[in-house]
Amino acid sequence: YYHFRYRDVLFIVLDTEDAERPMPPNMEEDINTYNLLKKEDPKKALAFIVEWMKTPEAQEAFGEGAKVEFPEPQRAWFKKVLSENADVRWSLVFLHEPVWNNPSDSFKEMDEAIQGRGYTFFAGHTHYYDYELINGHEYITVASAGAAFVHDGPGNVDHLTWVTMRDD
């Protein structure tokens, strides 16, 4: 995790992989199978990963039901960065997983710490676009940027995000 300021905007990048989580059995073998299929038969690779993501083991480890815990050192660092940059106009927070979908107690603590300022959260992980307004703030899950789609629906788009900060 790290942060930087650009003019009066604070950029914070959190690490959703900081705390260890159990991996599903046979995961390494399944990833190798998927990577081989991507080279040999991309359609089979897509079907493989879509079916694999439906397994209870994959859902527990990687699905929206999985809770991401942020260890104490990262939470303390986050609060310190916010405190040291209280004068910024806006904070942009980036993380891999959209942890607000099933927030852990550690994320709730961090989310509480950022209240009272302008901010937006961005995540990926699901390969599916989603936009939520939570407590008056934007929480955006970006879609795939060329990777496999693993859900059906209107959020299946190849996607990149452009953020512009204006004076107003």
Backbone as CSV, one residue per row, in Angstrom:
resi,resn,N_x,N_y,N_z,CA_x,CA_y,CA_z,C_x,C_y,C_z
1,TYR,0.839,-1.180,0.000,0.000,0.000,0.000,0.880,1.237,0.000
2,TYR,0.361,2.295,-0.609,1.123,3.526,-0.711,0.173,4.683,-1.018
3,HIS,0.719,5.891,-0.983,-0.073,7.066,-1.317,0.814,8.129,-1.944
4,PHE,0.182,9.088,-2.600,0.868,10.280,-3.079,-0.172,11.378,-3.271
5,ARG,0.314,12.594,-3.306,-0.519,13.756,-3.579,-0.154,14.292,-4.950
6,TYR,-1.165,14.717,-5.671,-0.949,15.476,-6.889,-1.796,16.730,-6.743
7,ARG,-1.117,17.848,-6.617,-1.761,19.120,-6.324,-2.593,18.959,-5.060
8,ASP,-3.910,19.132,-5.149,-4.726,19.034,-3.940,-5.601,17.774,-3.930
9,VAL,-5.108,16.719,-4.570,-5.818,15.437,-4.591,-4.906,14.365,-3.984
10,LEU,-5.465,13.594,-3.083,-4.747,12.500,-2.428,-5.110,11.186,-3.107
11,PHE,-4.088,10.443,-3.518,-4.267,9.117,-4.117,-3.797,8.093,-3.089
12,ILE,-4.665,7.159,-2.759,-4.339,6.107,-1.796,-4.563,4.761,-2.471
13,VAL,-3.578,3.902,-2.403,-3.695,2.549,-2.949,-3.599,1.579,-1.781
14,LEU,-4.675,0.831,-1.555,-4.725,-0.144,-0.469,-4.398,-1.536,-0.996
15,ASP,-3.980,-2.414,-0.106,-3.612,-3.787,-0.465,-4.656,-4.748,0.091
16,THR,-5.535,-5.223,-0.780,-6.563,-6.177,-0.340,-6.007,-7.586,-0.204
17,GLU,-4.755,-7.787,-0.582,-4.129,-9.106,-0.473,-3.133,-9.155,0.686
18,ASP,-3.171,-8.148,1.557,-2.196,-8.025,2.647,-2.347,-9.144,3.680
19,ALA,-3.559,-9.481,4.035,-3.795,-10.549,5.016,-3.896,-11.895,4.283
20,GLU,-3.322,-12.923,4.864,-3.376,-14.243,4.232,-4.795,-14.793,4.261
21,ARG,-5.169,-15.451,3.161,-6.465,-16.130,3.065,-6.226,-17.536,2.547
22,PRO,-7.007,-18.476,3.008,-6.820,-19.849,2.500,-7.178,-19.929,1.020
23,MET,-6.393,-20.661,0.268,-6.649,-20.861,-1.151,-7.417,-22.173,-1.354
24,PRO,-8.282,-22.200,-2.348,-9.039,-23.426,-2.617,-8.121,-24.591,-2.966
25,PRO,-8.540,-25.805,-2.638,-7.739,-26.969,-3.029,-7.609,-27.029,-4.556
26,ASN,-6.497,-27.495,-5.019,-6.213,-27.668,-6.455,-6.155,-26.354,-7.231
27,MET,-6.064,-25.239,-6.530,-6.083,-23.955,-7.237,-4.920,-23.810,-8.211
28,GLU,-3.720,-24.178,-7.801,-2.564,-24.027,-8.685,-2.764,-24.842,-9.962
29,GLU,-3.265,-26.055,-9.806,-3.521,-26.907,-10.972,-4.582,-26.276,-11.876
30,ASP,-5.641,-25.736,-11.281,-6.708,-25.111,-12.068,-6.208,-23.867,-12.805
31,ILE,-5.375,-23.077,-12.163,-4.817,-21.886,-12.819,-3.920,-22.301,-13.984
32,ASN,-3.129,-23.336,-13.799,-2.289,-23.829,-14.891,-3.139,-24.311,-16.060
33,THR,-4.234,-25.007,-15.751,-5.150,-25.470,-16.802,-5.732,-24.282,-17.557
34,TYR,-6.195,-23.286,-16.811,-6.773,-22.090,-17.421,-5.751,-21.383,-18.321
35,ASN,-4.527,-21.196,-17.829,-3.496,-20.513,-18.615,-3.143,-21.281,-19.883
36,LEU,-3.111,-22.599,-19.805,-2.852,-23.413,-20.989,-4.000,-23.272,-21.995
37,LEU,-5.241,-23.318,-21.488,-6.400,-23.173,-22.371,-6.436,-21.800,-23.040
38,LYS,-6.004,-20.753,-22.327,-5.996,-19.409,-22.928,-5.152,-19.387,-24.188
39,LYS,-4.061,-20.147,-24.198,-3.182,-20.191,-25.369,-3.757,-21.077,-26.465
40,GLU,-4.330,-22.214,-26.047,-4.764,-23.220,-27.022,-6.184,-23.022,-27.519
41,ASP,-7.085,-22.609,-26.628,-8.495,-22.480,-27.001,-9.167,-21.459,-26.083
42,PRO,-9.109,-20.182,-26.442,-9.657,-19.137,-25.571,-11.127,-19.332,-25.189
43,LYS,-11.937,-19.902,-26.091,-13.353,-20.129,-25.755,-13.487,-21.159,-24.639
44,LYS,-12.678,-22.224,-24.704,-12.689,-23.220,-23.633,-12.157,-22.623,-22.333
45,ALA,-11.175,-21.741,-22.440,-10.627,-21.081,-21.253,-11.707,-20.256,-20.568
46,LEU,-12.477,-19.518,-21.341,-13.548,-18.712,-20.775,-14.588,-19.595,-20.099
47,ALA,-14.998,-20.657,-20.775,-15.974,-21.573,-20.176,-15.424,-22.190,-18.895
48,PHE,-14.148,-22.523,-18.904,-13.512,-23.123,-17.728,-13.546,-22.168,-16.535
49,ILE,-13.134,-20.912,-16.756,-13.055,-19.970,-15.640,-14.444,-19.595,-15.140
50,VAL,-15.412,-19.494,-16.032,-16.792,-19.184,-15.611,-17.316,-20.306,-14.719
51,GLU,-17.092,-21.537,-15.113,-17.547,-22.671,-14.286,-16.753,-22.764,-12.989
52,TRP,-15.453,-22.525,-13.069,-14.620,-22.604,-11.867,-15.051,-21.567,-10.838
53,MET,-15.395,-20.363,-11.283,-15.807,-19.305,-10.361,-17.137,-19.621,-9.669
54,LYS,-17.885,-20.571,-10.186,-19.150,-20.967,-9.562,-18.962,-21.969,-8.427
55,THR,-17.770,-22.558,-8.325,-17.558,-23.560,-7.282,-17.589,-22.907,-5.908
56,PRO,-18.065,-23.621,-4.906,-18.107,-23.052,-3.555,-16.731,-22.604,-3.050
57,GLU,-15.689,-23.354,-3.409,-14.334,-23.005,-2.965,-13.882,-21.674,-3.556
58,ALA,-14.145,-21.476,-4.849,-13.757,-20.218,-5.499,-14.573,-19.061,-4.956
59,GLN,-15.859,-19.282,-4.735,-16.701,-18.218,-4.197,-16.266,-17.818,-2.788
60,GLU,-15.896,-18.808,-1.991,-15.452,-18.510,-0.629,-14.152,-17.705,-0.634
61,ALA,-13.243,-18.049,-1.529,-11.938,-17.384,-1.562,-11.951,-16.075,-2.342
62,PHE,-12.721,-16.008,-3.441,-12.619,-14.872,-4.356,-13.933,-14.182,-4.670
63,GLY,-15.041,-14.789,-4.332,-16.333,-14.237,-4.700,-16.712,-13.034,-3.860
64,GLU,-17.853,-12.474,-4.188,-18.302,-11.295,-3.470,-18.646,-11.599,-2.024
65,GLY,-18.786,-12.867,-1.688,-19.053,-13.242,-0.304,-17.801,-13.274,0.562
66,ALA,-16.636,-13.211,-0.060,-15.380,-13.273,0.692,-15.118,-11.928,1.361
67,LYS,-14.820,-11.966,2.643,-14.495,-10.728,3.368,-12.992,-10.531,3.360
68,VAL,-12.596,-9.311,3.051,-11.179,-8.957,3.031,-10.853,-8.266,4.346
69,GLU,-9.867,-8.787,5.032,-9.409,-8.176,6.281,-8.169,-7.334,6.004
70,PHE,-8.132,-6.171,6.599,-6.971,-5.291,6.513,-6.237,-5.366,7.843
71,PRO,-4.986,-5.814,7.853,-4.233,-5.916,9.106,-4.065,-4.541,9.779
72,GLU,-3.857,-4.559,11.064,-3.730,-3.332,11.849,-2.697,-2.359,11.291
73,PRO,-1.493,-2.809,10.889,-0.526,-1.830,10.363,-1.056,-1.048,9.156
74,GLN,-1.800,-1.694,8.267,-2.345,-0.988,7.111,-3.452,-0.027,7.541
75,ARG,-4.279,-0.438,8.477,-5.342,0.452,8.970,-4.749,1.683,9.655
76,ALA,-3.733,1.479,10.475,-3.086,2.604,11.165,-2.438,3.544,10.149
77,TRP,-1.767,2.992,9.142,-1.143,3.789,8.088,-2.203,4.617,7.361
78,PHE,-3.339,4.003,7.020,-4.429,4.680,6.311,-4.922,5.887,7.115
79,LYS,-5.160,5.685,8.387,-5.639,6.782,9.245,-4.592,7.889,9.346
80,LYS,-3.337,7.514,9.420,-2.250,8.499,9.507,-2.174,9.315,8.219
81,VAL,-2.271,8.658,7.070,-2.235,9.350,5.776,-3.404,10.330,5.669
82,LEU,-4.583,9.892,6.089,-5.742,10.793,6.056,-5.506,12.004,6.950
83,SER,-5.001,11.764,8.133,-4.733,12.839,9.082,-3.695,13.826,8.549
84,GLU,-2.641,13.312,7.960,-1.565,14.164,7.444,-1.957,14.910,6.169
85,ASN,-3.066,14.518,5.569,-3.521,15.135,4.317,-4.957,15.622,4.435
86,ALA,-5.289,16.185,5.577,-6.655,16.639,5.841,-7.059,17.828,4.967
87,ASP,-6.086,18.505,4.392,-6.366,19.712,3.617,-6.641,19.450,2.133
88,VAL,-6.626,18.207,1.695,-6.840,17.948,0.260,-8.293,18.201,-0.120
89,ARG,-8.485,18.482,-1.388,-9.827,18.726,-1.921,-10.593,17.416,-2.108
90,TRP,-9.845,16.352,-2.485,-10.497,15.068,-2.771,-9.515,13.943,-2.512
91,SER,-10.046,12.793,-2.139,-9.230,11.580,-1.966,-9.763,10.509,-2.905
92,LEU,-8.856,9.895,-3.659,-9.192,8.771,-4.532,-8.538,7.533,-3.945
93,VAL,-9.351,6.522,-3.653,-8.850,5.313,-3.011,-9.002,4.152,-3.995
94,PHE,-7.888,3.460,-4.239,-7.860,2.359,-5.195,-7.512,1.068,-4.463
95,LEU,-8.208,0.006,-4.803,-7.913,-1.300,-4.240,-8.374,-2.366,-5.219
96,HIS,-7.856,-3.553,-5.065,-8.177,-4.604,-6.029,-9.618,-5.076,-5.892
97,GLU,-10.046,-5.392,-4.699,-11.375,-5.974,-4.511,-12.376,-4.946,-3.995
98,PRO,-13.632,-5.005,-4.484,-14.658,-4.084,-4.005,-15.166,-4.536,-2.622
99,VAL,-14.385,-4.237,-1.619,-14.623,-4.767,-0.273,-15.892,-4.219,0.363
100,TRP,-16.454,-3.166,-0.181,-17.690,-2.601,0.356,-18.895,-3.486,0.076
101,ASN,-18.780,-4.443,-0.851,-19.900,-5.347,-1.133,-20.204,-6.280,0.034
102,ASN,-19.187,-6.652,0.763,-19.333,-7.506,1.945,-18.263,-7.055,2.940
103,PRO,-18.479,-5.907,3.568,-17.407,-5.286,4.346,-17.039,-6.045,5.618
104,SER,-15.751,-6.198,5.813,-15.233,-6.762,7.062,-15.231,-5.659,8.113
105,ASP,-15.047,-6.038,9.352,-14.963,-5.034,10.418,-13.779,-4.098,10.182
106,SER,-12.674,-4.633,9.662,-11.502,-3.791,9.426,-11.778,-2.774,8.320
107,PHE,-12.520,-3.157,7.267,-12.868,-2.170,6.248,-13.851,-1.153,6.800
108,LYS,-14.803,-1.575,7.587,-15.753,-0.628,8.184,-15.016,0.432,8.995
109,GLU,-13.968,0.027,9.701,-13.153,0.968,10.469,-12.481,1.983,9.539
110,MET,-11.960,1.514,8.419,-11.300,2.406,7.469,-12.314,3.310,6.774
111,ASP,-13.463,2.763,6.435,-14.511,3.543,5.785,-15.002,4.652,6.721
112,GLU,-15.104,4.346,7.985,-15.484,5.358,8.977,-14.431,6.456,9.066
113,ALA,-13.165,6.082,8.961,-12.067,7.045,9.087,-12.052,8.065,7.955
114,ILE,-12.557,7.707,6.786,-12.496,8.619,5.637,-13.730,9.516,5.534
115,GLN,-14.733,9.269,6.356,-15.936,10.097,6.325,-15.581,11.543,6.662
116,GLY,-16.386,12.471,6.186,-16.160,13.877,6.477,-15.262,14.577,5.475
117,ARG,-14.935,13.915,4.379,-14.115,14.520,3.316,-14.668,14.050,1.980
118,GLY,-14.264,14.691,0.908,-14.631,14.239,-0.424,-13.761,13.062,-0.828
119,TYR,-14.391,11.995,-1.305,-13.614,10.818,-1.716,-14.405,9.954,-2.673
120,THR,-13.682,9.113,-3.396,-14.248,8.096,-4.277,-13.395,6.846,-4.140
121,PHE,-14.054,5.686,-4.084,-13.362,4.395,-4.058,-13.453,3.755,-5.446
122,PHE,-12.356,3.120,-5.865,-12.317,2.352,-7.113,-11.767,0.958,-6.827
123,ALA,-12.386,-0.056,-7.418,-11.879,-1.428,-7.301,-12.103,-2.145,-8.622
124,GLY,-11.617,-3.359,-8.692,-11.792,-4.201,-9.872,-12.252,-5.577,-9.429
125,HIS,-11.472,-6.580,-9.716,-11.612,-7.957,-9.240,-12.752,-8.730,-9.882
126,THR,-13.949,-8.164,-9.935,-15.104,-8.938,-10.407,-15.224,-8.975,-11.929
127,HIS,-14.463,-8.118,-12.613,-14.537,-8.011,-14.077,-15.946,-7.610,-14.521
128,TYR,-16.636,-6.829,-13.677,-18.026,-6.459,-13.948,-18.261,-5.047,-13.415
129,TYR,-18.693,-4.141,-14.289,-18.904,-2.755,-13.877,-20.063,-2.640,-12.886
130,ASP,-19.818,-1.862,-11.842,-20.880,-1.571,-10.875,-20.624,-0.189,-10.285
131,TYR,-21.684,0.520,-10.036,-21.607,1.857,-9.451,-22.557,1.907,-8.267
132,GLU,-22.016,2.324,-7.136,-22.860,2.452,-5.947,-22.618,3.814,-5.315
133,LEU,-23.673,4.422,-4.836,-23.591,5.653,-4.071,-23.885,5.262,-2.628
134,ILE,-22.864,5.327,-1.788,-22.972,4.907,-0.390,-22.672,6.112,0.486
135,ASN,-23.612,6.479,1.304,-23.449,7.651,2.176,-23.031,8.891,1.389
136,GLY,-23.570,9.027,0.173,-23.274,10.199,-0.643,-21.947,10.162,-1.374
137,HIS,-21.262,9.022,-1.356,-19.959,8.889,-2.012,-19.986,7.762,-3.037
138,GLU,-19.159,7.927,-4.072,-19.114,6.949,-5.152,-18.163,5.802,-4.829
139,TYR,-18.668,4.585,-5.027,-17.885,3.357,-4.899,-18.045,2.650,-6.240
140,ILE,-16.956,2.612,-7.005,-17.026,2.154,-8.392,-16.200,0.886,-8.561
141,THR,-16.838,-0.135,-9.111,-16.126,-1.353,-9.505,-15.962,-1.294,-11.012
142,VAL,-14.710,-1.238,-11.460,-14.472,-1.148,-12.894,-14.625,-2.527,-13.529
143,ALA,-14.989,-2.518,-14.782,-15.199,-3.773,-15.501,-13.866,-4.318,-15.997
144,SER,-13.952,-5.327,-16.810,-12.765,-5.950,-17.380,-12.048,-4.966,-18.295
145,ALA,-10.747,-5.047,-18.290,-9.950,-4.255,-19.230,-9.308,-5.205,-20.236
146,GLY,-10.109,-6.128,-20.722,-9.631,-7.091,-21.697,-9.545,-8.508,-21.166
147,ALA,-9.771,-8.691,-19.872,-9.729,-10.033,-19.287,-11.076,-10.740,-19.509
148,ALA,-11.167,-11.963,-19.037,-12.379,-12.763,-19.229,-13.549,-12.175,-18.454
149,PHE,-14.747,-12.263,-19.044,-15.979,-11.922,-18.339,-16.416,-13.151,-17.558
150,VAL,-16.775,-12.967,-16.310,-17.166,-14.125,-15.510,-18.586,-14.006,-14.970
151,HIS,-19.307,-12.958,-15.353,-20.714,-12.785,-14.983,-21.481,-12.407,-16.240
152,ASP,-22.769,-12.689,-16.259,-23.622,-12.233,-17.350,-24.278,-10.922,-16.941
153,GLY,-24.578,-10.090,-17.918,-25.313,-8.875,-17.629,-24.715,-7.637,-18.249
154,PRO,-25.367,-6.489,-18.012,-24.947,-5.245,-18.658,-23.605,-4.705,-18.167
155,GLY,-23.084,-5.190,-17.046,-21.784,-4.746,-16.544,-20.618,-5.405,-17.241
156,ASN,-20.902,-6.313,-18.172,-19.855,-6.975,-18.965,-19.429,-6.047,-20.094
157,VAL,-18.451,-5.212,-19.822,-17.932,-4.307,-20.839,-16.419,-4.243,-20.690
158,ASP,-15.708,-4.131,-21.807,-14.300,-3.785,-21.722,-14.262,-2.322,-21.319
159,HIS,-13.454,-2.003,-20.344,-13.651,-0.744,-19.653,-12.331,-0.167,-19.187
160,LEU,-12.170,1.108,-19.351,-11.133,1.807,-18.637,-11.764,3.064,-18.060
161,THR,-11.142,3.611,-17.051,-11.751,4.721,-16.323,-10.868,5.951,-16.444
162,TRP,-11.485,7.061,-16.727,-10.791,8.336,-16.818,-11.411,9.243,-15.760
163,VAL,-10.593,9.765,-14.882,-11.066,10.645,-13.817,-10.516,12.037,-14.082
164,THR,-11.389,13.021,-14.061,-10.978,14.407,-14.246,-11.401,15.211,-13.026
165,MET,-10.483,15.958,-12.474,-10.790,16.850,-11.353,-10.949,18.258,-11.918
166,ARG,-12.124,18.834,-11.716,-12.394,20.193,-12.183,-12.440,21.151,-10.990
167,ASP,-12.411,22.426,-11.291,-12.455,23.430,-10.222,-13.776,23.422,-9.464
168,ASP,-14.862,23.024,-10.132,-16.163,23.016,-9.481,-16.399,21.690,-8.797
